[in-house]
């Protein structure tokens, strides 16, 4: 483990493996460098890239300086890019993809981005996230009800069926999810404006002018596939790709080849 320091002094824990051009992997909600899909993905990419995985602020071994702002997470990525030599490619999954979009619009040090299933809702194929979603989440956390916050995220944010959420509470991973539940409002702030069942505002991503890959799973729900198609249309020059047979829980072995092809060009 290594430590970078963000602009506000927050320590950001990260790991590096492999050799080649630098590639930073950004996790979605409730994941960290040791608890999430990017660890296995990094192992498949390290033969072609110098791969950076890190704990987003508030998770794992990273710090969490208040108050939170999206700008601070962008600065965290900027600090990692500086550690990588001053420029890097960046991949993000789920709400991590939303963070990568925000960073790509602000950081000229990012060369290329790849995005897998940012959880946007841009049409009527899924109910929008409720207007009081964030305030209820914050209320759960303020009262110490971490499990309730995770359940709210799973049921109303992601749309996981209730029986499966009930089963998750019996699994060994549940305490790990509750341990980082306080970061769920961060992911909500990154995504909620684009979860209202409306098309992206004209020009919303027009300033993301670097090469971009937007990917979705062929077995993912229609609302997610539709949103990624719309996002590819909204990001100038973005390439859209469907990974047949995959869902939001994408298999690293299916994802690694398309990332390698895209970033190695």
C-alpha positions as CSV (number, residue, x, y, z in Angstrom):
1,X,0.0,0.0,0.0
2,X,1.1,3.5,-0.8
3,X,-0.3,6.9,0.2
4,X,-1.0,10.0,-1.9
5,X,-2.3,13.2,-0.5
6,X,-5.2,15.1,-2.0
7,X,-5.3,18.8,-2.3
8,X,-7.2,19.2,1.0
9,X,-4.6,17.0,2.8
10,X,-6.7,13.8,2.8
11,X,-4.6,10.6,2.5
12,X,-5.6,8.4,-0.3
13,X,-4.4,4.7,-0.1
14,X,-3.5,3.0,-3.3
15,X,-1.7,0.0,-4.8
16,X,0.3,-0.3,-8.0
17,X,0.9,-3.5,-10.0
18,X,2.2,-4.3,-13.5
19,X,4.1,-2.4,-16.1
20,X,3.2,-0.2,-19.1
21,X,1.0,2.9,-19.5
22,X,-0.7,4.0,-16.2
23,X,-4.3,3.0,-15.8
24,X,-6.4,4.0,-12.8
25,X,-9.4,1.9,-11.8
26,X,-12.3,3.6,-9.9
27,X,-14.8,1.7,-7.8
28,X,-18.5,2.1,-7.5
29,X,-20.5,2.4,-4.3
30,X,-19.5,0.3,-1.2
31,X,-16.4,-1.1,-2.9
32,X,-12.7,-0.6,-2.1
33,X,-9.4,-1.7,-3.5
34,X,-9.6,-4.9,-1.4
35,X,-13.4,-5.5,-1.6
36,X,-14.8,-5.2,-5.1
37,X,-14.4,-6.2,-8.7
38,X,-11.4,-4.0,-9.6
39,X,-8.9,-6.1,-7.7
40,X,-9.5,-9.1,-10.0
41,X,-9.7,-6.8,-13.0
42,X,-6.3,-5.3,-12.1
43,X,-4.8,-8.8,-12.1
44,X,-5.9,-9.3,-15.7
45,X,-4.6,-5.9,-16.9
46,X,-1.2,-5.7,-15.2
47,X,0.6,-7.5,-18.0
48,X,-0.1,-4.5,-20.3
49,X,-0.6,-1.6,-17.9
50,X,0.7,-0.1,-14.7
51,X,-2.6,-0.5,-12.8
52,X,-3.6,1.7,-9.9
53,X,-6.3,0.7,-7.5
54,X,-7.3,2.9,-4.6
55,X,-9.6,3.4,-1.7
56,X,-12.0,6.3,-2.5
57,X,-12.2,8.7,0.4
58,X,-14.0,7.4,3.4
59,X,-13.2,3.8,2.5
60,X,-10.5,1.3,3.5
61,X,-7.3,3.0,4.5
62,X,-8.1,6.4,2.9
63,X,-9.0,9.4,5.0
64,X,-12.3,11.3,4.8
65,X,-12.0,15.1,5.4
66,X,-15.4,16.9,5.8
67,X,-17.3,18.4,4.2
68,X,-17.7,16.1,1.2
69,X,-17.9,17.6,-2.3
70,X,-17.6,16.0,-5.8
71,X,-14.7,18.4,-6.4
72,X,-12.7,16.7,-3.6
73,X,-13.0,13.3,-5.2
74,X,-11.9,14.8,-8.5
75,X,-8.9,16.2,-6.6
76,X,-8.2,12.7,-5.2
77,X,-8.0,11.3,-8.7
78,X,-5.7,14.2,-9.7
79,X,-3.4,13.3,-6.8
80,X,-3.2,9.7,-8.1
81,X,-2.5,10.9,-11.6
82,X,0.3,12.9,-10.3
83,X,1.7,9.8,-8.6
84,X,1.4,8.0,-11.9
85,X,3.6,10.6,-13.6
86,X,1.3,13.4,-14.6
87,X,-1.1,11.7,-17.0
88,X,-3.2,8.4,-17.0
89,X,-6.1,6.6,-18.5
90,X,-9.0,6.0,-16.2
91,X,-11.7,3.4,-15.9
92,X,-14.8,3.6,-13.7
93,X,-17.7,1.2,-12.9
94,X,-21.2,2.2,-11.7
95,X,-21.0,5.4,-9.6
96,X,-17.3,5.3,-10.2
97,X,-18.1,5.8,-13.8
98,X,-20.0,8.9,-12.9
99,X,-16.9,10.1,-10.9
100,X,-14.7,9.5,-13.9
101,X,-17.0,11.6,-16.1
102,X,-16.8,14.5,-13.7
103,X,-13.0,14.2,-13.6
104,X,-12.7,13.9,-17.4
105,X,-14.5,17.2,-17.7
106,X,-12.1,18.9,-15.3
107,X,-8.7,17.3,-15.5
108,X,-6.6,17.6,-18.7
109,X,-4.2,15.0,-17.3
110,X,-6.7,12.2,-18.2
111,X,-5.9,10.8,-21.6
112,X,-8.8,8.3,-22.1
113,X,-11.8,7.1,-20.1
114,X,-13.8,3.9,-20.1
115,X,-17.1,3.7,-18.3
116,X,-19.2,0.7,-17.3
117,X,-22.8,1.2,-16.4
118,X,-23.1,4.5,-14.6
119,X,-26.5,4.1,-12.9
120,X,-28.3,6.8,-14.8
121,X,-32.0,6.8,-15.5
122,X,-32.9,8.7,-18.6
123,X,-36.3,7.4,-19.7
124,X,-39.5,5.7,-18.3
125,X,-38.2,2.1,-18.2
126,X,-37.4,2.5,-14.5
127,X,-38.9,4.6,-11.7
128,X,-36.8,7.7,-11.0
129,X,-34.9,7.9,-7.7
130,X,-37.1,9.8,-5.2
131,X,-36.5,13.4,-4.4
132,X,-36.1,12.7,-0.7
133,X,-33.7,9.8,-1.3
134,X,-30.6,11.6,-0.1
135,X,-32.2,13.1,3.0
136,X,-33.6,9.7,4.1
137,X,-30.2,8.2,3.5
138,X,-28.5,10.9,5.6
139,X,-31.2,10.4,8.4
140,X,-30.4,6.7,8.6
141,X,-26.7,7.4,8.9
142,X,-27.1,10.2,11.4
143,X,-29.1,7.7,13.6
144,X,-26.5,5.0,13.3
145,X,-28.7,2.8,11.1
146,X,-26.1,1.7,8.6
147,X,-27.9,-1.4,7.6
148,X,-31.0,0.6,6.8
149,X,-28.9,2.9,4.6
150,X,-27.4,0.0,2.7
151,X,-30.9,-1.6,2.3
152,X,-32.3,1.7,0.9
153,X,-29.4,1.9,-1.6
154,X,-29.9,-1.7,-2.7
155,X,-33.7,-1.5,-3.0
156,X,-34.3,2.0,-4.3
157,X,-31.0,3.1,-5.7
158,X,-29.9,-0.1,-7.5
159,X,-33.3,-1.9,-7.7
160,X,-32.3,-5.2,-6.2
161,X,-35.3,-7.3,-5.4
162,X,-36.3,-7.4,-1.7
163,X,-35.8,-11.2,-1.2
164,X,-32.2,-10.9,-2.4
165,X,-31.5,-7.9,-0.1
166,X,-32.8,-10.0,2.8
167,X,-30.4,-12.8,1.8
168,X,-27.5,-10.4,1.6
169,X,-27.9,-9.5,5.3
170,X,-27.0,-13.1,6.1
171,X,-23.8,-13.2,4.0
172,X,-20.3,-12.5,5.3
173,X,-20.0,-9.4,3.1
174,X,-22.8,-7.6,4.9
175,X,-20.7,-6.2,7.7
176,X,-18.2,-4.9,5.1
177,X,-21.0,-3.1,3.3
178,X,-22.2,-1.5,6.5
179,X,-18.7,-0.4,7.4
180,X,-18.6,2.0,4.4
181,X,-22.3,2.9,4.4
182,X,-21.4,6.5,5.4
183,X,-20.0,7.0,1.9
184,X,-23.3,6.2,0.1
185,X,-24.3,9.9,0.1
186,X,-21.1,10.6,-1.8
187,X,-22.2,8.2,-4.6
188,X,-25.7,9.7,-4.5
189,X,-24.4,13.2,-5.1
190,X,-22.5,11.9,-8.1
191,X,-25.5,10.3,-9.7
192,X,-28.9,11.6,-8.5
193,X,-29.2,14.5,-10.9
194,X,-29.1,11.9,-13.8
195,X,-31.5,9.5,-12.1
196,X,-34.7,11.4,-12.7
197,X,-36.0,9.6,-15.8
198,X,-35.1,12.6,-18.1
199,X,-32.8,12.8,-21.0
200,X,-29.4,14.4,-20.4
201,X,-29.6,18.2,-20.7
202,X,-28.2,19.4,-24.1
203,X,-24.4,19.7,-23.8
204,X,-24.2,18.1,-20.4
205,X,-21.1,16.1,-21.3
206,X,-20.0,18.1,-24.4
207,X,-16.7,19.2,-22.6
208,X,-15.5,15.6,-22.3
209,X,-13.5,15.6,-25.5
210,X,-11.0,12.8,-24.9
211,X,-11.4,9.3,-26.3
212,X,-14.2,7.5,-24.4
213,X,-15.6,4.0,-24.2
214,X,-19.1,3.5,-22.8
215,X,-20.0,-0.2,-22.1
216,X,-23.0,-2.0,-20.8
217,X,-24.0,-5.7,-20.2
218,X,-26.3,-7.4,-22.7
219,X,-28.3,-8.9,-19.8
220,X,-28.5,-5.7,-17.7
221,X,-31.9,-4.1,-17.3
222,X,-33.3,-2.0,-20.1
223,X,-33.1,1.2,-18.1
224,X,-29.3,0.8,-17.7
225,X,-28.7,-0.2,-21.3
226,X,-30.7,2.7,-22.5
227,X,-28.8,5.1,-20.3
228,X,-25.5,3.9,-21.5
229,X,-26.5,4.3,-25.1
230,X,-27.7,7.8,-24.4
231,X,-24.5,8.6,-22.6
232,X,-22.4,7.4,-25.5
233,X,-24.4,9.7,-27.7
234,X,-23.9,12.6,-25.3
235,X,-20.1,12.3,-25.0
236,X,-18.5,13.6,-28.2
237,X,-17.0,10.8,-30.2
238,X,-17.6,8.1,-27.5
239,X,-17.6,4.4,-28.6
240,X,-20.5,2.3,-27.4
241,X,-20.1,-1.4,-26.7
242,X,-22.3,-4.1,-25.3
243,X,-20.8,-7.1,-23.5
244,X,-23.1,-9.9,-24.4
245,X,-24.1,-12.2,-21.5
246,X,-23.0,-9.7,-18.8
247,X,-24.9,-7.9,-16.1
248,X,-24.0,-5.0,-13.8
249,X,-21.9,-7.5,-11.9
250,X,-19.6,-7.8,-14.9
251,X,-17.0,-10.6,-15.0
252,X,-13.4,-9.2,-15.1
253,X,-12.5,-11.8,-17.7
254,X,-15.2,-10.4,-20.1
255,X,-14.3,-6.8,-19.4
256,X,-10.5,-7.0,-19.5
257,X,-10.1,-7.6,-23.3
258,X,-12.2,-4.7,-24.3
259,X,-10.4,-2.4,-21.9
260,X,-7.0,-3.7,-23.2
261,X,-8.0,-3.1,-26.8
262,X,-9.3,0.4,-26.1
263,X,-6.5,1.7,-23.9
264,X,-3.7,0.0,-25.8
265,X,-4.4,1.9,-29.0
